[in-house]
Amino acid sequence: MMKRSMTALSLAVAGAFVSSAAGAGTSTPDDQGGTVIVTDGSGREVEVPTNPQRVFGMYTTDLDYALALGLPVAPTQAIRTGSVGLPDFFDYEEVADLDFFVNFPEYNWEAIAATEPDLILNGLGYEGGPDLDLLDDIAPTYTFDGFGGDWREDFTAIAEVFGREHEAESVLGAIDARTDELRPLVEAHDGPLVMAYGYYEADASGGFYGPQLDQLQPVVFHDLGIETTAAATEPWTVVAQEQIGLLADCDIILLAVETSDRADALLDAVRADPVWSALPAVAEGRVFTVNNELSYSSPSAHLEFLDVLEDALLHLP
């Protein structure tokens, strides 16, 4: 059965397509393959096609942006090391026939060029990301930092560049509606609702470390009025096992798991850990695993995380 949030996103995108088609008039030269010079998210002035037909995403989140905006994509796309296809929160019919190659954390320049893109969406625009000159040699490249800040800002900016504002509004509207559905569950809690999102060091010290505070989870928490544990208020906070008691303020603990790892095994390890098992959230069954790919922001990831969050909220007393 299709997940509720993915159904909402699919319907939003489909509705945007129908509305755009109904309102379409005579094509302009730009509609037929012109270019425009824009300032991308990295501050570079770049010339990009106004009507791209083979968009390549440097990371799976970039592909998600393109699909959500209804942009045609190249038939071969990038995945990260350790992945077998796309993260499971993708639910677009367009991905069924796509092929993939590993392009992260090492970049496969030959494979990127072989996709023959007419536009590259590069959300790896952080310091130490891919060489932009090499990308520009392959195809016009729109760069932004998709690993930091509120993804909706970059998504909206990209939509404006390619005339996909209506599609963006539909997708963001679906996310807002889903967020509103969860709000009563948060507001029903007695007092501030506190959560932790991060990683359990199962093969090391049995400690906890939190993610960057500008990834997806803090954005969703802020939208819903959820507080982050006081034990992890700095980026990549490490809480040693002997200090795990600092997570006692958490009503819910969410632990990210790599797609190649077993979620049930991680939960068993946490519950068997004498320090962790003393935490109220663990003792009372309010610790959950989350696909690590949901740490990275995109429309599908946002909706999927809301589904995960709803399940966790329903376990509150």
C-alpha positions as CSV (number, residue, x, y, z in Angstrom):
1,M,0.0,0.0,0.0
2,M,1.3,3.5,-0.9
3,K,2.2,5.5,2.2
4,R,-0.2,8.3,3.1
5,S,2.3,11.1,2.7
6,M,3.6,9.8,-0.7
7,T,0.0,9.6,-1.9
8,A,-0.4,13.2,-1.0
9,L,2.8,14.2,-2.8
10,S,1.9,12.2,-5.9
11,L,-1.5,13.9,-6.0
12,A,0.0,17.3,-5.5
13,V,2.5,16.9,-8.3
14,A,-0.2,15.4,-10.6
15,G,-2.6,18.2,-9.8
16,A,0.1,20.8,-10.6
17,F,0.8,19.1,-14.0
18,V,-2.9,19.2,-14.9
19,S,-3.3,22.9,-13.8
20,S,-0.1,23.9,-15.7
21,A,-1.3,22.1,-18.8
22,A,-4.7,23.7,-18.7
23,G,-3.2,27.2,-18.3
24,A,-0.5,26.8,-21.0
25,G,-0.6,29.2,-23.9
26,T,1.5,29.6,-27.0
27,S,5.1,28.6,-26.5
28,T,7.8,31.3,-26.3
29,P,11.3,30.9,-27.7
30,D,12.5,30.2,-24.1
31,D,9.9,27.4,-23.8
32,Q,11.4,25.8,-26.8
33,G,14.9,25.6,-25.5
34,G,16.3,29.1,-24.6
35,T,18.7,29.8,-21.7
36,V,18.8,32.3,-18.9
37,I,21.6,33.6,-16.7
38,V,20.8,33.3,-13.0
39,T,22.6,33.5,-9.6
40,D,22.5,30.0,-8.1
41,G,22.5,29.0,-4.5
42,S,26.3,29.2,-4.3
43,G,26.3,32.8,-5.5
44,R,27.7,32.0,-9.0
45,E,26.2,33.4,-12.2
46,V,25.4,30.5,-14.4
47,E,23.6,30.1,-17.7
48,V,21.1,27.3,-17.6
49,P,18.4,26.0,-20.0
50,T,14.9,27.3,-19.3
51,N,13.4,24.0,-20.4
52,P,15.8,21.2,-19.5
53,Q,15.0,17.7,-20.8
54,R,17.8,15.6,-19.2
55,V,18.3,16.7,-15.6
56,F,21.0,14.9,-13.6
57,G,21.1,15.1,-9.8
58,M,24.4,14.8,-8.0
59,Y,22.7,13.3,-5.0
60,T,19.4,11.5,-4.6
61,T,17.8,14.6,-3.0
62,D,18.6,16.6,-6.1
63,L,16.8,14.0,-8.2
64,D,13.8,14.3,-5.8
65,Y,13.8,18.1,-6.4
66,A,13.6,17.6,-10.1
67,L,10.9,14.9,-10.0
68,A,8.8,16.9,-7.6
69,L,9.0,19.9,-9.9
70,G,8.1,17.8,-12.9
71,L,11.5,18.3,-14.7
72,P,12.4,15.5,-17.1
73,V,15.4,13.6,-15.8
74,A,18.3,11.7,-17.4
75,P,17.7,7.9,-17.5
76,T,20.7,7.2,-15.3
77,Q,21.1,8.8,-11.9
78,A,23.4,8.9,-8.9
79,I,23.3,7.0,-5.6
80,R,25.6,6.8,-2.6
81,T,28.0,4.1,-1.7
82,G,26.2,1.2,0.1
83,S,22.8,1.9,-1.6
84,V,20.9,-0.4,-3.8
85,G,18.8,2.0,-5.9
86,L,17.0,5.0,-4.4
87,P,16.0,5.4,-0.8
88,D,12.7,3.7,-0.1
89,F,10.8,6.9,0.4
90,F,10.8,7.6,-3.3
91,D,7.4,6.7,-4.8
92,Y,7.4,8.3,-8.3
93,E,6.5,6.2,-11.3
94,E,9.3,7.9,-13.2
95,V,12.0,6.1,-11.2
96,A,10.9,2.6,-12.1
97,D,13.0,2.6,-15.3
98,L,16.0,4.5,-14.1
99,D,19.5,3.1,-13.8
100,F,22.0,4.1,-11.2
101,F,25.7,4.4,-10.5
102,V,27.6,5.2,-7.3
103,N,28.5,8.9,-7.2
104,F,29.1,9.6,-3.5
105,P,31.2,10.2,-1.6
106,E,33.6,9.7,-4.5
107,Y,32.5,11.3,-7.8
108,N,32.3,9.3,-11.0
109,W,33.1,12.0,-13.6
110,E,33.0,9.6,-16.5
111,A,29.6,8.2,-15.6
112,I,28.2,11.7,-15.0
113,A,29.3,12.8,-18.5
114,A,27.9,9.6,-20.0
115,T,24.4,10.5,-18.8
116,E,24.5,13.4,-21.3
117,P,22.7,15.8,-19.1
118,D,21.5,19.2,-20.3
119,L,21.4,20.4,-16.7
120,I,23.0,19.3,-13.4
121,L,21.4,20.0,-10.1
122,N,24.2,20.0,-7.6
123,G,23.0,20.1,-4.0
124,L,26.6,19.3,-2.8
125,G,27.5,23.0,-2.8
126,Y,29.2,22.9,0.6
127,E,32.9,23.4,1.2
128,G,34.8,20.4,-0.1
129,G,32.0,19.4,-2.5
130,P,32.6,18.5,-6.2
131,D,34.8,20.6,-8.5
132,L,32.3,23.0,-10.1
133,D,34.6,23.6,-13.1
134,L,34.5,19.9,-13.9
135,L,30.7,19.9,-13.6
136,D,30.4,23.0,-15.8
137,D,32.5,21.2,-18.5
138,I,29.9,18.5,-18.6
139,A,26.7,20.6,-18.5
140,P,25.3,23.8,-17.1
141,T,25.2,23.3,-13.3
142,Y,23.0,24.9,-10.7
143,T,24.7,24.6,-7.4
144,F,23.3,25.0,-3.8
145,D,24.0,23.6,-0.4
146,G,21.3,21.0,0.0
147,F,22.8,19.7,3.2
148,G,22.2,22.8,5.3
149,G,19.4,25.2,6.1
150,D,15.7,24.9,5.2
151,W,15.5,22.9,2.0
152,R,12.3,24.7,1.0
153,E,14.2,27.9,0.2
154,D,16.4,26.2,-2.4
155,F,13.4,24.3,-3.7
156,T,11.5,27.5,-4.3
157,A,14.4,29.2,-5.9
158,I,14.9,26.3,-8.3
159,A,11.3,26.3,-9.2
160,E,11.4,30.0,-10.0
161,V,14.4,29.5,-12.3
162,F,12.5,26.9,-14.4
163,G,9.0,28.3,-14.2
164,R,7.8,25.6,-11.9
165,E,6.3,27.8,-9.2
166,H,2.9,26.2,-9.3
167,E,4.4,22.7,-8.9
168,A,6.4,23.9,-5.9
169,E,3.4,25.5,-4.3
170,S,1.4,22.3,-4.7
171,V,4.2,20.2,-3.1
172,L,4.8,22.6,-0.3
173,G,1.1,22.8,0.3
174,A,0.9,19.0,0.7
175,I,3.7,19.2,3.3
176,D,2.0,22.0,5.2
177,A,-1.3,20.1,5.2
178,R,0.5,16.9,6.5
179,T,2.3,19.0,9.2
180,D,-1.1,20.4,10.3
181,E,-2.4,16.9,10.8
182,L,0.4,16.1,13.3
183,R,0.2,19.4,15.2
184,P,-2.7,18.2,17.5
185,L,-0.6,15.2,18.6
186,V,2.2,17.6,19.7
187,E,-0.1,20.1,21.3
188,A,-1.9,17.3,23.3
189,H,1.4,16.5,25.2
190,D,1.6,17.8,28.7
191,G,4.3,20.4,28.6
192,P,7.1,20.9,26.0
193,L,7.7,17.9,23.8
194,V,11.4,17.0,23.7
195,M,13.1,14.7,21.2
196,A,16.6,13.6,20.2
197,Y,17.6,12.6,16.7
198,G,21.0,11.1,16.1
199,Y,23.1,7.9,16.1
200,Y,23.8,5.1,18.6
201,E,27.4,4.0,18.6
202,A,26.7,0.3,18.7
203,D,30.2,-0.8,17.6
204,A,32.1,1.7,19.7
205,S,31.4,3.3,23.1
206,G,27.7,2.9,23.3
207,G,27.4,6.7,23.2
208,F,25.2,9.0,21.1
209,Y,26.0,11.7,18.6
210,G,23.6,14.2,17.1
211,P,23.4,15.4,13.5
212,Q,23.9,18.8,12.1
213,L,21.3,21.1,13.5
214,D,20.4,22.5,10.1
215,Q,19.4,19.2,8.5
216,L,15.8,18.0,8.0
217,Q,14.8,17.0,11.6
218,P,15.4,20.4,13.3
219,V,13.4,22.0,10.5
220,V,10.4,19.7,11.1
221,F,10.8,20.0,14.8
222,H,10.6,23.8,14.6
223,D,7.5,23.6,12.4
224,L,5.7,21.5,15.0
225,G,7.0,23.2,18.1
226,I,9.1,20.2,19.2
227,E,12.2,20.9,21.3
228,T,15.6,19.3,20.8
229,T,17.2,17.7,23.9
230,A,19.3,20.0,25.9
231,A,22.1,17.4,25.7
232,A,22.6,18.0,21.9
233,T,22.3,21.7,21.1
234,E,25.5,22.0,19.1
235,P,26.3,20.4,15.7
236,W,27.5,16.8,16.0
237,T,27.2,16.8,19.7
238,V,28.8,13.6,21.2
239,V,27.3,12.3,24.4
240,A,29.5,9.6,25.9
241,Q,27.9,6.5,27.4
242,E,28.6,7.6,30.9
243,Q,26.6,10.8,30.2
244,I,23.7,9.1,28.4
245,G,21.5,10.1,31.4
246,L,21.5,13.6,29.9
247,L,19.0,12.2,27.4
248,A,16.5,11.6,30.2
249,D,14.7,14.8,29.2
250,C,13.6,13.1,25.9
251,D,10.0,12.1,25.4
252,I,11.1,10.3,22.2
253,I,14.5,9.2,20.8
254,L,15.0,8.7,17.1
255,L,18.1,6.8,16.0
256,A,19.3,7.0,12.4
257,V,20.2,3.7,10.8
258,E,22.1,3.1,7.6
259,T,20.1,1.3,4.9
260,S,22.7,-1.6,5.0
261,D,22.2,-2.1,8.8
262,R,19.5,-4.0,10.6
263,A,17.1,-1.6,12.5
264,D,15.9,-4.4,14.8
265,A,19.4,-5.3,15.8
266,L,20.2,-1.7,16.7
267,L,17.1,-1.5,18.9
268,D,17.9,-4.8,20.6
269,A,21.4,-3.4,21.4
270,V,20.0,-0.2,22.8
271,R,17.4,-2.0,25.0
272,A,20.1,-4.4,26.3
273,D,22.5,-1.6,27.1
274,P,22.1,-1.0,30.9
275,V,22.8,2.7,30.6
276,W,20.4,3.3,27.7
277,S,17.7,1.1,29.1
278,A,17.5,3.3,32.2
279,L,16.3,6.2,30.0
280,P,12.5,6.7,30.3
281,A,12.1,6.9,26.5
282,V,13.8,3.5,26.1
283,A,12.2,1.8,29.1
284,E,8.7,2.9,28.0
285,G,9.1,1.9,24.3
286,R,9.6,5.4,22.8
287,V,12.9,4.8,21.0
288,F,12.6,4.3,17.2
289,T,14.9,3.9,14.2
290,V,14.8,6.1,11.2
291,N,16.3,5.6,7.7
292,N,19.5,7.6,7.7
293,E,18.7,9.0,4.3
294,L,15.9,11.0,6.0
295,S,18.7,13.2,7.5
296,Y,18.9,14.9,4.1
297,S,16.3,17.2,3.0
298,S,13.9,16.9,0.0
299,P,10.2,16.8,-0.6
300,S,9.9,13.0,-0.3
301,A,12.2,12.8,2.7
302,H,10.2,15.5,4.5
303,L,6.9,13.7,4.0
304,E,8.3,10.4,4.9
305,F,9.8,11.8,8.1
306,L,6.4,13.2,9.0
307,D,5.0,9.6,8.7
308,V,7.8,8.3,11.0
309,L,7.2,11.1,13.4
310,E,3.4,10.4,13.5
311,D,4.0,6.8,14.5
312,A,6.3,7.9,17.3
313,L,3.9,10.6,18.5
314,L,1.1,8.0,18.7
315,H,3.2,6.1,21.3
316,L,3.2,9.0,23.8
317,P,1.2,8.4,26.9
